[in-house]
Structure formats: C-alpha cells, structure tokens
Amino acid sequence: MDLVLLVCLSVYAVYCLIMIPIQYANIGETKKRFKKLNKSHNEIYDEMTFEEQQLQLNLQGNLMNLVPTLIATFIYKIRFKFNKVSQF
C-alpha cells in the first residue's frame, strides 16, 4: 500500500512540474489579453471562442491542476510585483 501511494504521489509531482510552466504561460497570456482589450473579465470570456473557453475551463477548473495553478499564480505575482506592473 505504501508503494502504491508513493508511486501515485511521485506521478502527481512530475505532473505538477510539467504543468507549472503551462499554467504560467496561460496566466501571462490571459493578463496580457485583459490589459490589451481593457474589458471586464466576463466580457472577455463571453467573446472567447468555444475552444478557448474549454481550454480555460480545463486548465483552471480541473482539481488536478489546483496545485500547479496556485504555484504558477504565486510565481507570476512575485515576478511582476518587483517590475511594478499593474495587476488586475
């Protein structure tokens, strides 16, 4: 039982390490889109295509991606806090 748990946690840790750069890139592009279009969150999501909406849902709505999303968000905020870029 311990071996199975160790293998599952190891696989999840590798998954998280792979997903952090993907989540970071997604967060960065989303923030750029918000800043460029200067619209509200809901307006931008309403204008997205179905494929883009599904991508956002899968990347940020999946519980498996909770830890990588939180880490990527933390890294993004720390990195741009020192550059004094306005946050939404």
CNS distance restraints for C-alpha pairs under 8 A (distance, minus, plus):
assign (resid   1 and name CA) (resid   5 and name CA) 6.35 0.50 0.50
assign (resid   2 and name CA) (resid   6 and name CA) 6.09 0.50 0.50
assign (resid   3 and name CA) (resid   7 and name CA) 6.10 0.50 0.50
assign (resid   4 and name CA) (resid   8 and name CA) 6.14 0.50 0.50
assign (resid   5 and name CA) (resid   9 and name CA) 6.11 0.50 0.50
assign (resid   6 and name CA) (resid  10 and name CA) 6.05 0.50 0.50
assign (resid   7 and name CA) (resid  11 and name CA) 6.15 0.50 0.50
assign (resid   8 and name CA) (resid  12 and name CA) 6.19 0.50 0.50
assign (resid   9 and name CA) (resid  13 and name CA) 6.05 0.50 0.50
assign (resid  10 and name CA) (resid  14 and name CA) 6.29 0.50 0.50
assign (resid  11 and name CA) (resid  15 and name CA) 6.13 0.50 0.50
assign (resid  12 and name CA) (resid  16 and name CA) 6.09 0.50 0.50
assign (resid  13 and name CA) (resid  17 and name CA) 6.26 0.50 0.50
assign (resid  14 and name CA) (resid  18 and name CA) 6.27 0.50 0.50
assign (resid  15 and name CA) (resid  19 and name CA) 6.12 0.50 0.50
assign (resid  16 and name CA) (resid  20 and name CA) 6.06 0.50 0.50
assign (resid  16 and name CA) (resid  65 and name CA) 7.50 0.50 0.50
assign (resid  16 and name CA) (resid  67 and name CA) 7.09 0.50 0.50
assign (resid  16 and name CA) (resid  68 and name CA) 5.36 0.50 0.50
assign (resid  17 and name CA) (resid  21 and name CA) 7.77 0.50 0.50
assign (resid  17 and name CA) (resid  68 and name CA) 7.51 0.50 0.50
assign (resid  18 and name CA) (resid  22 and name CA) 7.33 0.50 0.50
assign (resid  19 and name CA) (resid  23 and name CA) 6.01 0.50 0.50
assign (resid  19 and name CA) (resid  65 and name CA) 7.52 0.50 0.50
assign (resid  19 and name CA) (resid  68 and name CA) 5.98 0.50 0.50
assign (resid  20 and name CA) (resid  24 and name CA) 6.04 0.50 0.50
assign (resid  20 and name CA) (resid  68 and name CA) 4.89 0.50 0.50
assign (resid  20 and name CA) (resid  69 and name CA) 6.79 0.50 0.50
assign (resid  20 and name CA) (resid  71 and name CA) 6.93 0.50 0.50
assign (resid  20 and name CA) (resid  72 and name CA) 5.55 0.50 0.50
assign (resid  21 and name CA) (resid  25 and name CA) 6.13 0.50 0.50
assign (resid  21 and name CA) (resid  72 and name CA) 7.21 0.50 0.50
assign (resid  22 and name CA) (resid  26 and name CA) 6.24 0.50 0.50
assign (resid  23 and name CA) (resid  27 and name CA) 6.10 0.50 0.50
assign (resid  23 and name CA) (resid  59 and name CA) 7.15 0.50 0.50
assign (resid  23 and name CA) (resid  68 and name CA) 6.86 0.50 0.50
assign (resid  23 and name CA) (resid  69 and name CA) 5.82 0.50 0.50
assign (resid  23 and name CA) (resid  72 and name CA) 6.00 0.50 0.50
assign (resid  24 and name CA) (resid  28 and name CA) 6.14 0.50 0.50
assign (resid  24 and name CA) (resid  69 and name CA) 7.66 0.50 0.50
assign (resid  24 and name CA) (resid  72 and name CA) 4.91 0.50 0.50
assign (resid  24 and name CA) (resid  73 and name CA) 6.87 0.50 0.50
assign (resid  24 and name CA) (resid  75 and name CA) 7.93 0.50 0.50
assign (resid  24 and name CA) (resid  76 and name CA) 6.84 0.50 0.50
assign (resid  25 and name CA) (resid  29 and name CA) 6.15 0.50 0.50
assign (resid  26 and name CA) (resid  30 and name CA) 6.08 0.50 0.50
assign (resid  27 and name CA) (resid  31 and name CA) 6.15 0.50 0.50
assign (resid  27 and name CA) (resid  72 and name CA) 7.87 0.50 0.50
assign (resid  27 and name CA) (resid  73 and name CA) 7.23 0.50 0.50
assign (resid  27 and name CA) (resid  76 and name CA) 7.86 0.50 0.50
assign (resid  28 and name CA) (resid  32 and name CA) 6.20 0.50 0.50
assign (resid  28 and name CA) (resid  76 and name CA) 7.63 0.50 0.50
assign (resid  29 and name CA) (resid  33 and name CA) 6.14 0.50 0.50
assign (resid  30 and name CA) (resid  34 and name CA) 6.24 0.50 0.50
assign (resid  31 and name CA) (resid  35 and name CA) 6.19 0.50 0.50
assign (resid  31 and name CA) (resid  88 and name CA) 7.55 0.50 0.50
assign (resid  32 and name CA) (resid  36 and name CA) 5.96 0.50 0.50
assign (resid  33 and name CA) (resid  37 and name CA) 5.97 0.50 0.50
assign (resid  34 and name CA) (resid  38 and name CA) 5.69 0.50 0.50
assign (resid  34 and name CA) (resid  39 and name CA) 6.37 0.50 0.50
assign (resid  34 and name CA) (resid  40 and name CA) 7.48 0.50 0.50
assign (resid  34 and name CA) (resid  41 and name CA) 7.33 0.50 0.50
assign (resid  34 and name CA) (resid  44 and name CA) 7.39 0.50 0.50
assign (resid  35 and name CA) (resid  39 and name CA) 7.86 0.50 0.50
assign (resid  39 and name CA) (resid  43 and name CA) 6.23 0.50 0.50
assign (resid  39 and name CA) (resid  44 and name CA) 6.44 0.50 0.50
assign (resid  40 and name CA) (resid  44 and name CA) 6.39 0.50 0.50
assign (resid  41 and name CA) (resid  45 and name CA) 6.40 0.50 0.50
assign (resid  42 and name CA) (resid  46 and name CA) 6.04 0.50 0.50
assign (resid  43 and name CA) (resid  47 and name CA) 6.32 0.50 0.50
assign (resid  44 and name CA) (resid  48 and name CA) 6.43 0.50 0.50
assign (resid  45 and name CA) (resid  53 and name CA) 6.95 0.50 0.50
assign (resid  48 and name CA) (resid  52 and name CA) 5.84 0.50 0.50
assign (resid  48 and name CA) (resid  53 and name CA) 6.13 0.50 0.50
assign (resid  49 and name CA) (resid  53 and name CA) 6.28 0.50 0.50
assign (resid  50 and name CA) (resid  54 and name CA) 6.19 0.50 0.50
assign (resid  51 and name CA) (resid  55 and name CA) 6.18 0.50 0.50
assign (resid  52 and name CA) (resid  56 and name CA) 6.25 0.50 0.50
assign (resid  53 and name CA) (resid  57 and name CA) 6.15 0.50 0.50
assign (resid  54 and name CA) (resid  58 and name CA) 6.05 0.50 0.50
assign (resid  55 and name CA) (resid  59 and name CA) 5.99 0.50 0.50
assign (resid  56 and name CA) (resid  60 and name CA) 5.86 0.50 0.50
assign (resid  56 and name CA) (resid  61 and name CA) 7.47 0.50 0.50
assign (resid  57 and name CA) (resid  61 and name CA) 4.92 0.50 0.50
assign (resid  57 and name CA) (resid  62 and name CA) 7.30 0.50 0.50
assign (resid  58 and name CA) (resid  62 and name CA) 5.62 0.50 0.50
assign (resid  59 and name CA) (resid  65 and name CA) 6.68 0.50 0.50
assign (resid  60 and name CA) (resid  65 and name CA) 6.58 0.50 0.50
assign (resid  60 and name CA) (resid  66 and name CA) 7.26 0.50 0.50
assign (resid  60 and name CA) (resid  69 and name CA) 6.86 0.50 0.50
assign (resid  61 and name CA) (resid  65 and name CA) 7.50 0.50 0.50
assign (resid  61 and name CA) (resid  66 and name CA) 7.87 0.50 0.50
assign (resid  62 and name CA) (resid  66 and name CA) 6.82 0.50 0.50
assign (resid  65 and name CA) (resid  69 and name CA) 5.90 0.50 0.50
assign (resid  66 and name CA) (resid  70 and name CA) 6.16 0.50 0.50
assign (resid  67 and name CA) (resid  71 and name CA) 6.19 0.50 0.50
assign (resid  68 and name CA) (resid  72 and name CA) 5.96 0.50 0.50
assign (resid  69 and name CA) (resid  73 and name CA) 5.97 0.50 0.50
assign (resid  70 and name CA) (resid  74 and name CA) 6.10 0.50 0.50
assign (resid  71 and name CA) (resid  75 and name CA) 6.17 0.50 0.50
assign (resid  72 and name CA) (resid  76 and name CA) 6.03 0.50 0.50
assign (resid  73 and name CA) (resid  77 and name CA) 6.10 0.50 0.50
assign (resid  74 and name CA) (resid  78 and name CA) 6.12 0.50 0.50
assign (resid  75 and name CA) (resid  79 and name CA) 5.94 0.50 0.50
assign (resid  76 and name CA) (resid  80 and name CA) 6.13 0.50 0.50
assign (resid  77 and name CA) (resid  81 and name CA) 5.71 0.50 0.50
assign (resid  78 and name CA) (resid  82 and name CA) 6.84 0.50 0.50
assign (resid  79 and name CA) (resid  83 and name CA) 7.06 0.50 0.50
assign (resid  80 and name CA) (resid  84 and name CA) 6.20 0.50 0.50
assign (resid  80 and name CA) (resid  85 and name CA) 5.77 0.50 0.50
assign (resid  81 and name CA) (resid  85 and name CA) 6.58 0.50 0.50
